Amino acid sequence: MEDAMYVAEKIREPAQINAVALKAYARVADSWGLSLKEAAGLADMSESTWKRAKKPEFAGELTKDQLLRLSAVIGIYKSLELYFSEPLARNWFTRPNTGPLFGGGRPVDTAIDGGLPQILAVRTYLDALRGGA
């Protein structure tokens, strides 16, 4: 945890924050096997913007909403990794789920459709499952 604090202190520029968030988000999207359309939708970007944003030299700005989305999705990923073992941790987000938030749909689809409020609800749901809320 100290390493994370050190990194957080060193990263002051919004461009650096965006780059770190995008890199981490791209890893999560790849780990979950999200399609280009799903990864872009979850981040509230067009597919062409997401293609550009995945590249290390991306210099575009992220909105506060987009940054919060990326942060929350990374939190969802971490919760799944802590709560479930492989392969469930990797495919939970893209499998149909009968839980109260999903009504038989896939969490990724409800998160895309519901936007930031639903992404945050999924994160809270997972934190509660592992006893963190």
C-alpha positions, 0 to 999 in steps of 0.5 A: 500500500505504501507503494501506491501512496508513493505513486499517488504523490508523484502523479500530479498532472492530469495527463499522467493520471489519465495515462495511468487510468487508461493503461489499467483500464485497458488491462482490465478490459483485456483480462475480461475479454471485452469487445471494442464496443463493450470497452468503449461503452463502459468508458463512455467513449466512441469506439474510435476514441477508445482505440486511440485512448489505448495507445500510450501516446494518447494525449486526449482529455478524460471527463470527470465522468470517464475518470470515475468510470475507469476508477470504479471498473478497476475497483470492480476488477480488484474486488472480483480478484479478491472475492472469487478464484479463477476463472470466475473472477475473470468471467463474472462481469461478462456472464449472465447473473440473476443477482438483484442488480442484473435481472439475468443480464450480464453485469457488463451490459447493465453497467454500460446501459446504466452508466456511472450510477450502475457501475458504482452500484456494481462496485458497492454490491461486490464490496458488500459481498466481500464484507467491505461495505 
